[in-house]
Amino acid sequence: MHRFPVLSVLLVLAGCVGLDPSPGVPAARTSPSVAAPGVAADPGGGRWSRLEAAVRARIEEASPGEVAVVVLDLEDGGGLAVDGDVEMHAASTMKVPVLLELFRQAGSGHLRLDDSLVVKTEFRSLADGSLYALSAADDSDPELYDRVGSRVTLRELARRMTVRSSNLATNLLIERITADSVMRTLDRLGASGMRVLRGVEDGPAYRRGLNNTTTAAGYARVLESIARCELLGPSACGEVVEILAAQEFRRQIPAGVPSGVRVANKTGWITGIHHDGAIIYPPGRAPYVLVVLTRGIRDREVSERVAADISRLVWDALVPGGAGTAAVASPPRPQAGLPGATAERVALHDRHRSPALTRRKFTHREYWSVLGPIVDGAAGLKREEIGRSAEGRPLWLVRYGRGPTTVLLWSQMHGDESTATMALLDLFKFLAEAPDDPRARLLAERLTVLAIPMLNPDAAGRFQRRNSQGIDVNRDARSLVTPEARALKSVRDRYRPDFGFNLHDQNVRTRVGSSERLAAIALLAPPPDATGREPDGLVRAMRVAATIREAVEPLVAGHISRYDDTFNPRAFGDLMQAWGTSTVLVESGGWRGDPEKQYLRMVNFVGLLAALEAIATGGYAEADLALYRTLPPNGRAVNDVVLVGGTVVVPGLPPYRADITVNFADPLARTGSSIVDIGDLPGALARDTIDATGLFIHPSPSALRAQADGPAFLAPGSPADFVIRRGADPDSPVVQVIRDGVATPPSRVSQ
């Protein structure tokens, strides 16, 4: 849990925009759209100042030529801008806002991505309406020209425009969605440094100076909006990121980060112009945005090295293991010193993790469009339909190996609990891609592995807990009213598995015992009845749980707990245990800086693979039961945010001192805020604490509840929208703005 003293934030903001960052280094020119990067940016000894000095030194080596750089850290709001407001020709970077607008229009129902356009090569000039033509010889994607006269879907054109930087696909899409619409979306985002006026290769417009342009700050703002999913729904946003991550041109920003790190980027180049902008997804923390624009460096290899070197400097400053380790606010992912077996399993995950799913919200179709071809194309994997959901979606069982010991894993019986579903995708991708790996051979020879990766597909598509009948499938083990529960029970009865893994996500606010540490993983060997006895099957499950703890402890040390072991006669885990299957419950909680649960996805992979190996070798029988028995229990859930020490100012009432607690409807995405409590709350704990001591909290009108016989008042259940000011006067200086529960530097908010 983290405290953000608001006064210190104000001082940091001032330092970012007005102070000489280090002796002999000129202060950065900072564009208005990133005017104050640095919420909690430099409390650890000048991380951003050191980074800026290093970036400027590398830029100096690139002379002659101009280099503009912007960094935005979504972990804590910090960042820097070096010549971030210098306008340059956009080249193909303008294809990113085109991509964004296309998906925005699809989301609003103006078009469908499966709609198609006839491929043509002639277009009207912005300058005078005359026709100009594109040529395959001047395009990085000549294949599309072979399809002139045929129809191609908008989705394919979007991918070609981005992944291959197809100019022809770009012009076809701009003609469909219009440059004016792209500009309106850029204005809506506040990306004033970016202008998309026309398609590419429009010679008459170029000669009149009617060009697409960008600043580093403007491009960074567009990428930030994609990283935060500001305009798109989760599924569309994930697809946009996936398209960017499939980029074929990777010699600039992606070349500066370690192999295997996910980078969603888009380059752009013309004579003397070489740009790149990217969203970088380091494991175990929130992503960051980096834009590097260059002009006047004629040698493309030189400009690529400049961008790659700057990318490496930023990585080293922001990611654990680099120069900025001390300033990282979240519990870091271990980069070195892992025990051998854990390190090997992490490396396996890095190698085989599917890049097609990077967000925790996805549909049945999206999931099986990725896993289905993997399973169907692998000799050692098979799938079969074991039933249909309440709405008729197929329930798939995946099978691997023909060994004597049978293991059954099932995930996402609650539609909004998808962490292990992603881990199972990666596990089967590993088994498909590396059948000769010793671990894969061991599992194939000793085990029959059965998995139902998505048991509740109807709810998964809506990201809700219960199935479409309104029933909690995990509480239907006795009555078997739901088709999903009947399918799971039929698999259990047919195969009578020796071991079972019940894979879930738990409340991300849950603490470990009485500590202030949030629980990343909770384990349980559920009891087979309410007697408290420990039959052999339960003890076996305890030893497997101990094996998982030992495997993942180096990754989430101190953040592992034991789930509530009260027997529930309606729950699948408990009854599986009673039916003779040694069952382990794995609950994925929260991890700081992991809003899409990608780090915990890896932790699940490591833990499940370790457990399967131990079952295959019989090594689980030697696991120390103390590792399970000494797990601290799940503690109570904390709040998401607490504001402490402030004085509340409501029109028509005298100012009063009060603390305020806030929770989010989606605590990982930090959306849908509501006030929980108001008053003297000295014991209130939260994942984030905002210290407003000596300051005044002015609720926005949306946070106040009207009443007929008196002034409006602040009440639980209202959105957490506040402006923190220096005084009680509504015109006093702004220190901090909180919108929908999220603290935002005042210079980044439209007043």
VENNORBEL-V461420 format. One record per residue. RES is the residue in one small letter. PHI is phi as a letter, one per 30 degrees, with the letter a starting at -180 (* if undefined). Layout:
# VENNORBEL-V461420
RES_PHI, RES_PHI
This chain:
# VENNORBEL-V461420
m_*, h_b, r_c, f_b, p_d, v_d, l_d, s_d, v_d, l_d, l_d, v_d, l_d, a_d, g_d, c_d, v_c, g_b, l_c, d_d, p_d, s_a, p_e, g_i, v_c, p_d, a_d, a_d, r_d, t_c, s_d, p_e, s_d, v_b, a_d, a_b, p_d, g_k, v_d, a_h, a_d, d_b, p_d, g_c, g_j, g_i, r_e, w_d, s_d, r_d, l_d, e_d, a_d, a_d, v_d, r_d, a_d, r_d, i_d, e_e, e_d, a_d, s_d, p_d, g_k, e_c, v_b, a_c, v_b, v_b, v_b, l_b, d_c, l_d, e_d, d_b, g_i, g_d, g_l, l_a, a_b, v_c, d_h, g_d, d_c, v_d, e_d, m_b, h_d, a_d, a_h, s_d, t_d, m_d, k_d, v_d, p_d, v_d, l_e, l_d, e_d, l_e, f_d, r_d, q_d, a_d, g_d, s_c, g_i, h_d, l_a, r_c, l_d, d_d, d_d, s_b, l_b, v_d, v_d, k_b, t_c, e_c, f_b, r_d, s_d, l_d, a_d, d_b, g_i, s_d, l_d, y_b, a_b, l_c, s_b, a_d, a_d, d_c, d_c, s_d, d_b, p_d, e_d, l_d, y_d, d_d, r_c, v_e, g_j, s_c, r_c, v_b, t_d, l_d, r_d, e_d, l_d, a_d, r_d, r_d, m_e, t_c, v_d, r_c, s_h, s_d, n_d, l_d, a_d, t_d, n_d, l_d, l_d, i_d, e_d, r_d, i_c, t_i, a_d, d_d, s_d, v_d, m_d, r_d, t_d, l_d, d_d, r_d, l_d, g_i, a_d, s_d, g_d, m_c, r_b, v_c, l_c, r_a, g_d, v_c, e_i, d_d, g_e, p_e, a_d, y_e, r_d, r_c, g_i, l_c, n_c, n_d, t_b, t_a, t_c, a_d, a_d, g_d, y_d, a_d, r_d, v_d, l_d, e_d, s_d, i_d, a_d, r_c, c_h, e_d, l_c, l_c, g_d, p_e, s_d, a_d, c_d, g_d, e_d, v_d, v_d, e_d, i_d, l_d, a_d, a_d, q_e, e_d, f_c, r_b, r_c, q_c, i_e, p_e, a_d, g_c, v_c, p_e, s_e, g_j, v_d, r_d, v_b, a_c, n_b, k_b, t_c, g_a, w_a, i_b, t_e, g_i, i_b, h_b, h_c, d_a, g_b, a_a, i_c, i_c, y_c, p_d, p_d, g_i, r_a, a_d, p_d, y_b, v_c, l_b, v_b, v_b, l_c, t_b, r_b, g_j, i_c, r_d, d_d, r_d, e_d, v_d, s_d, e_d, r_d, v_d, a_d, a_d, d_d, i_d, s_e, r_d, l_d, v_d, w_e, d_d, a_d, l_c, v_c, p_e, g_j, g_c, a_d, g_c, t_e, a_d, a_c, v_d, a_d, s_c, p_e, p_d, r_d, p_e, q_c, a_a, g_i, l_d, p_e, g_e, a_d, t_d, a_d, e_d, r_d, v_d, a_d, l_d, h_d, d_e, r_d, h_c, r_e, s_d, p_d, a_d, l_b, t_b, r_b, r_d, k_c, f_a, t_c, h_e, r_d, e_d, y_d, w_d, s_d, v_c, l_d, g_e, p_d, i_d, v_d, d_d, g_c, a_c, a_d, g_c, l_c, k_b, r_b, e_b, e_d, i_c, g_l, r_b, s_d, a_e, e_c, g_j, r_d, p_d, l_c, w_c, l_c, v_c, r_b, y_b, g_i, r_b, g_d, p_d, t_c, t_c, v_b, l_c, l_c, w_b, s_b, q_h, m_d, h_c, g_d, d_c, e_b, s_c, t_e, a_d, t_d, m_d, a_d, l_d, l_e, d_d, l_d, f_d, k_d, f_d, l_d, a_d, e_d, a_b, p_d, d_c, d_d, p_e, r_d, a_d, r_d, l_e, l_d, a_d, e_d, r_c, l_b, t_c, v_c, l_c, a_b, i_c, p_d, m_b, l_d, n_b, p_d, d_d, a_d, a_d, g_d, r_c, f_h, q_b, r_d, r_d, n_d, s_d, q_d, g_i, i_c, d_d, v_e, n_d, r_c, d_c, a_d, r_c, s_d, l_h, v_d, t_d, p_d, e_d, a_d, r_d, a_d, l_d, k_d, s_d, v_d, r_d, d_d, r_d, y_c, r_h, p_d, d_d, f_b, g_b, f_b, n_c, l_c, h_b, d_c, q_c, n_e, v_d, r_d, t_d, r_c, v_d, g_h, s_c, s_d, e_c, r_d, l_d, a_d, a_d, i_b, a_c, l_c, l_a, a_c, p_d, p_d, p_d, d_a, a_c, t_d, g_i, r_d, e_b, p_d, d_e, g_d, l_d, v_d, r_e, a_d, m_d, r_d, v_d, a_d, a_d, t_d, i_d, r_e, e_d, a_d, v_c, e_e, p_d, l_c, v_b, a_e, g_i, h_c, i_c, s_b, r_c, y_d, d_e, d_c, t_d, f_d, n_b, p_d, r_c, a_c, f_d, g_e, d_d, l_d, m_e, q_d, a_d, w_d, g_j, t_c, s_d, t_c, v_b, l_c, v_c, e_c, s_c, g_c, g_b, w_b, r_e, g_i, d_b, p_d, e_c, k_i, q_d, y_d, l_d, r_e, m_d, v_d, n_e, f_e, v_d, g_d, l_d, l_d, a_d, a_d, l_d, e_d, a_d, i_d, a_d, t_d, g_i, g_d, y_e, a_d, e_c, a_d, d_d, l_e, a_d, l_d, y_d, r_d, t_c, l_d, p_d, p_d, n_e, g_c, r_d, a_d, v_c, n_d, d_d, v_b, v_b, l_c, v_b, g_i, g_d, t_c, v_d, v_b, v_c, p_e, g_j, l_b, p_d, p_e, y_b, r_d, a_a, d_c, i_b, t_c, v_b, n_b, f_c, a_d, d_c, p_d, l_d, a_d, r_h, t_b, g_i, s_d, s_a, i_d, v_c, d_a, i_b, g_k, d_d, l_b, p_d, g_c, a_d, l_c, a_b, r_d, d_b, t_c, i_c, d_d, a_c, t_e, g_i, l_c, f_b, i_c, h_c, p_d, s_d, p_e, s_d, a_d, l_c, r_c, a_d, q_b, a_d, d_c, g_a, p_d, a_d, f_b, l_d, a_b, p_e, g_j, s_d, p_d, a_d, d_c, f_b, v_b, i_c, r_b, r_d, g_b, a_d, d_d, p_d, d_c, s_d, p_e, v_d, v_c, q_a, v_c, i_b, r_c, d_h, g_i, v_c, a_d, t_b, p_e, p_e, s_d, r_c, v_b, s_d, q_c
